[in-house]
Amino acid sequence: MNIHGIAINADAGYIDGSLTVLRKELDHYREIGFTHVEMAPHAVDAIYCGRLDKNRVKEVQRLLAQYPFRYTVHGSNPLNLMSDDVVNRQGFIASIEFTAAIGAEIMVYHAGRYLAEENFLLTSQMNLTPVEKNVLWEQECTGLQSMGDIAARYGIIIAVENARPYLNAPNYCYAESLEELVRMVKAVNHSQVGITLDTGHAYLAACHYGYDLLEGISLIAPYVRHIHLHDNFGRCCASWERKQYEMAAMGRGDMHMPIGWGSVPANEILARLPEYNGSITLELRPRYREYYRTALANAQALIDPIGDNV
């Protein structure tokens, strides 16, 4: 592995549009020793209704330029190229433009969903036919090819992230399966489109659906362009469960804890990625903010024996 550095995610909910809060967070990250930060345009109010606010982007640029970090970008979670809503396409392009504006080379995209999360509670069950799913699949594939062409103009990689599972929406997203995610990336067949491996999501999905996690990691390894590293106990939850302080006590859901706190086999996962070349993002919930220093030390201890450099 050739590890360029370790990032922390500037949590969108914690920042909530405030550059004052972002400045304090960046100071905190620098003091702890992170080398990279994963930014989100929606964290800093850089996109409204799919349109980039160029004046706001300039403010963000001036702030980020004061720090030594390198950056990656996480597109807005609801972006969904399987949707016919034009805001999805506009917002995707705006996210690419934001990525370029802050000098980042990776933009993470949550894989397209047959059933979008905002519709889970509006739909009693998922009843798309295989033909209807295939139409959406092709729409995602074509959309990623188009976005890949746009990303290529800026030298940006779109890294499609594998999805977490939910108890109440089985198979809502093709990327719950690492095998299906590889099939999509192969079909897209674009130099600027790869995969973000989210270790926590992959572990949850493997436990929930009963597939072999490490075989899946080996399958996607040639296409991984970015890594999200975090921990959980492999216990799936429903989409409406949001109280992390209650879920933590039961070890349920996509917990985004520091690695080493749960049961994600991080060492075995990383060992399946010997050719990986890039940074690793510790994608943690802000409720663990006081443990960021510990999280960085845990990750460094995990990576040092297998990485060429950090």
Protein Blocks (a to p, Z undefined) as FASTA:
>chain_A
ZZfbdcddddfklnnopaklmmmmmmmmmmnopabdcddfklnopagghiacfklmmmmm
mmmmmpcbdcdddddfklcfkbcbfklmmmmmmmmmmmmmnopabdcdddddfbafklmm
mpfbdcbdfklmmmmmmmmmmmmmmmmmmmmmnopacddddddddfklghkbfklpmklm
mmmmmmnopakbccdddfklmmmmmmmnopafklmmmmmmmmpcbdcddddehiacdfkl
mblklmmmnogajekpaehjlmcdfklmmmmmmmggcdddddddfklmmmmmmmmmmmmm
mmmmmpmbZZ
